[in-house]
Amino acid sequence: MPFKHGFRPYTRDRVKALNPNQNGVYGLFRGNVVIYIGSGDIPTRLLAHLDGDNACITKEAPDQWTDEVLKDDPTRREGELIQEYAPICNKVIPR
């Protein structure tokens, strides 16, 4: 099942506008190319990627993102999305 929300521009200002402590899953995209899917504290992780914490993400230059805030552990949902989208910067696909 795809992400439940639409895309937003992947800019520092847009990420900083998020409420803190939003846990869940997120996806980074460049046009229709799925670059990365991750989970955790969404604003913190998105800012870390903007700061260059992952060389593959930096190289692929995502320009939009989406997310799903979840109350429970996001690991299962992250695995589902990785299996569905096969992002180019996710090295390990959870099973």
Secondary structure, DSSP 8 states (H G I E B T S, - for coil): ---SS--EE--HHHHHTS-SS-EEEEEEEETTEEEEEEEEEHHHHHHHHHTTS-HHHHHH---EEEEEE-SS-SHHHHHHHHHHH--TT------
